[in-house]
Amino acid sequence: MKEVMVPEERVGVLIGSEGETKEELQDLTDCDVTIQDNQVALEGEPLDEMTAQKIVKAIGRGFNPEKAFKLVERDVTLHLMDIGRYANTKNAEERLKGRVIGREGEARTHIEKIAQVDISVYGTTIGIIGKAQNIEVAMEAINMLLNGSSHSTAYNYLEKNQDKIKR
């Protein structure tokens, strides 16, 4: 059995309207899912539990269930980056989140489109869902933004590494 904590404000998303998201999670992963407060217990075969754990973590880190359910696909994984590693104050964390999201979500959308990944910026975490090699390219572009590179430098990196993107 695996247990995962999710932020309280994300429990409703995990359950879904009339429990439909929880049911779909159980159907896709063949796991029994028990939610008590913000503690989620997953019980099934070990590989199924690992997949369910990734999906619950993704929903807990701000992804909508539709994007999180992509984690049942072969070769698709979740990677989490901690913005706190790049910032030493709350203001710096907010500024860095803003750099990754961009004006009206433009930077995040551009990275998602070029790298063929889904990105969620939630709390102090950046979540990326996609194929491993695509996540590597997206991570490097996000690292560049978090370390102070200009958006054009990060976009140029994405353009130059398009051949590494698995479609």
C-alpha positions in Angstrom: 0.0 0.0 0.0 1.2 3.5 -0.8 0.1 6.7 0.8 0.3 10.2 -0.6 -0.5 13.5 0.9 -2.2 16.1 -1.2 -2.9 19.8 -0.4 -6.3 20.1 1.1 -7.5 22.5 -1.6 -6.7 19.7 -4.2 -8.7 16.9 -2.5 -11.9 18.0 -4.2 -10.2 17.9 -7.7 -8.9 14.3 -6.8 -12.4 13.2 -5.9 -14.2 15.0 -8.8 -17.8 15.7 -9.3 -19.8 12.9 -7.6 -16.5 10.9 -7.3 -16.0 10.5 -11.0 -12.3 11.4 -10.9 -11.6 9.0 -8.1 -13.5 6.2 -10.0 -11.6 6.9 -13.2 -8.3 6.7 -11.2 -9.4 3.3 -9.8 -10.4 2.1 -13.2 -7.3 3.2 -15.0 -4.9 1.8 -12.3 -6.8 -1.1 -10.9 -6.1 0.3 -7.4 -8.4 0.9 -4.5 -8.3 4.5 -3.6 -9.2 5.7 -0.1 -9.2 9.4 0.7 -9.3 10.6 4.3 -8.7 14.3 4.9 -5.7 15.0 2.7 -4.2 11.5 3.0 -4.7 9.2 0.0 -4.1 5.4 0.4 -3.6 3.4 -2.8 -3.8 -0.4 -2.8 -3.2 -2.7 -5.7 -0.3 -4.4 -7.6 3.0 -2.6 -7.0 3.3 -1.2 -10.6 -0.3 -0.1 -10.5 0.3 1.6 -7.1 3.3 3.5 -8.6 1.2 4.7 -11.5 -1.7 5.7 -9.2 0.8 7.5 -6.9 2.2 9.6 -9.8 -1.3 10.5 -10.9 -2.3 11.6 -7.3 0.9 13.6 -7.0 0.3 15.3 -10.3 -3.2 16.3 -9.3 -1.9 17.4 -5.9 0.7 19.6 -7.7 -1.9 21.4 -9.8 -2.5 19.3 -12.9 -6.1 18.8 -14.0 -7.1 15.1 -14.0 -7.2 14.9 -17.8 -3.5 15.8 -18.0 -2.6 13.6 -14.9 -4.2 10.6 -16.5 -1.7 10.7 -19.3 0.7 9.1 -16.7 -0.9 5.7 -17.4 0.6 5.9 -21.0 3.8 4.1 -21.5 6.9 6.3 -21.5 5.1 9.2 -19.9 6.4 10.4 -16.6 6.1 13.1 -14.0 9.0 15.3 -12.9 8.8 17.9 -10.1 11.1 20.9 -9.7 11.3 22.9 -6.5 11.4 26.6 -7.1 12.7 27.0 -3.5 16.1 25.7 -4.6 16.5 28.8 -6.8 15.1 31.4 -4.4 15.9 32.4 -0.9 12.8 34.6 -0.2 9.1 34.4 -0.8 9.3 37.4 -3.1 12.0 35.7 -5.2 9.9 32.5 -5.4 6.9 34.6 -6.7 9.2 36.4 -9.2 10.6 33.1 -10.5 7.1 31.5 -10.8 6.2 34.6 -12.9 9.2 34.1 -15.1 8.2 30.4 -15.8 4.5 31.3 -16.4 5.2 34.5 -18.4 2.7 37.2 -19.3 -0.8 35.6 -19.5 0.9 32.1 -19.5 2.8 32.8 -22.7 6.2 31.3 -21.5 4.7 28.2 -20.1 2.5 27.7 -23.2 5.5 28.1 -25.5 7.6 25.6 -23.6 4.7 23.1 -23.5 4.1 23.5 -27.3 7.8 23.1 -28.3 8.8 20.4 -25.8 5.4 18.5 -26.1 4.9 18.4 -22.4 2.3 19.7 -19.8 3.5 22.1 -17.2 1.9 23.1 -13.9 3.3 25.8 -11.6 1.7 25.3 -8.2 2.9 26.5 -4.8 6.7 26.3 -4.9 6.7 23.4 -7.4 6.9 23.1 -11.2 5.4 19.9 -12.4 6.2 18.5 -15.9 4.3 15.6 -17.5 5.7 14.1 -20.7 8.1 11.7 -22.3 11.4 11.6 -20.5 13.5 13.1 -23.3 11.0 15.9 -23.7 11.0 16.6 -20.0 14.8 16.9 -20.1 14.6 19.6 -22.8 11.8 21.4 -21.0 13.6 21.2 -17.7 16.7 22.8 -19.2 14.7 25.7 -20.6 13.0 26.2 -17.2 16.4 26.0 -15.5 17.6 28.8 -17.7 14.6 30.9 -16.8 15.0 30.2 -13.1 18.7 31.0 -13.3 18.0 34.4 -14.8 18.5 33.8 -18.6 16.2 35.8 -20.9 13.1 34.2 -22.3 14.6 34.5 -25.8 17.7 32.5 -24.7 15.4 29.7 -23.3 13.3 29.8 -26.5 16.4 29.6 -28.7 17.5 26.5 -26.6 14.1 24.9 -27.3 14.3 25.6 -31.0 17.9 24.3 -31.3 16.9 21.0 -29.5 13.7 20.3 -31.3 15.4 17.2 -32.8 15.5 15.7 -29.3 11.7 16.0 -28.9 9.8 12.7 -29.2 6.5 13.3 -30.9 
